[in-house]
Amino acid sequence: MWDSATLRQMGTDLVIRCERENLDWRVMTLDQSEVERATERDSEHDVAAAVSEITGEMLDDPRFDPEE
């Protein structure tokens, strides 16, 4: 799962494009060889708050059509 800092840097354009293509913009699947252990930058609560904010922005954006 992306952390809240990464999620907030994505921008509404990318999130809308992912939604249109039925991609989950909250995560990225990587092979174990592509991952390095790192110190957490925030909490699950911070991530949930960022997802909520971004979802709200997306739903308010006139370019987003949930029927697509």
Secondary structure as a PSIPRED ss2 file (coil, helix, strand):
# PSIPRED VFORMAT (PSIPRED V4.0)

   1 M C   1.000  0.000  0.000
   2 W C   1.000  0.000  0.000
   3 D C   1.000  0.000  0.000
   4 S H   0.000  1.000  0.000
   5 A H   0.000  1.000  0.000
   6 T H   0.000  1.000  0.000
   7 L H   0.000  1.000  0.000
   8 R H   0.000  1.000  0.000
   9 Q H   0.000  1.000  0.000
  10 M H   0.000  1.000  0.000
  11 G C   1.000  0.000  0.000
  12 T H   0.000  1.000  0.000
  13 D H   0.000  1.000  0.000
  14 L H   0.000  1.000  0.000
  15 V H   0.000  1.000  0.000
  16 I H   0.000  1.000  0.000
  17 R H   0.000  1.000  0.000
  18 C H   0.000  1.000  0.000
  19 E H   0.000  1.000  0.000
  20 R H   0.000  1.000  0.000
  21 E C   1.000  0.000  0.000
  22 N C   1.000  0.000  0.000
  23 L C   1.000  0.000  0.000
  24 D C   1.000  0.000  0.000
  25 W C   1.000  0.000  0.000
  26 R C   1.000  0.000  0.000
  27 V C   1.000  0.000  0.000
  28 M C   1.000  0.000  0.000
  29 T C   1.000  0.000  0.000
  30 L C   1.000  0.000  0.000
  31 D C   1.000  0.000  0.000
  32 Q H   0.000  1.000  0.000
  33 S H   0.000  1.000  0.000
  34 E H   0.000  1.000  0.000
  35 V C   1.000  0.000  0.000
  36 E C   1.000  0.000  0.000
  37 R C   1.000  0.000  0.000
  38 A C   1.000  0.000  0.000
  39 T C   1.000  0.000  0.000
  40 E C   1.000  0.000  0.000
  41 R C   1.000  0.000  0.000
  42 D C   1.000  0.000  0.000
  43 S C   1.000  0.000  0.000
  44 E H   0.000  1.000  0.000
  45 H H   0.000  1.000  0.000
  46 D H   0.000  1.000  0.000
  47 V H   0.000  1.000  0.000
  48 A H   0.000  1.000  0.000
  49 A H   0.000  1.000  0.000
  50 A H   0.000  1.000  0.000
  51 V H   0.000  1.000  0.000
  52 S H   0.000  1.000  0.000
  53 E H   0.000  1.000  0.000
  54 I H   0.000  1.000  0.000
  55 T H   0.000  1.000  0.000
  56 G H   0.000  1.000  0.000
  57 E H   0.000  1.000  0.000
  58 M H   0.000  1.000  0.000
  59 L H   0.000  1.000  0.000
  60 D H   0.000  1.000  0.000
  61 D C   1.000  0.000  0.000
  62 P C   1.000  0.000  0.000
  63 R C   1.000  0.000  0.000
  64 F C   1.000  0.000  0.000
  65 D C   1.000  0.000  0.000
  66 P C   1.000  0.000  0.000
  67 E C   1.000  0.000  0.000
  68 E C   1.000  0.000  0.000
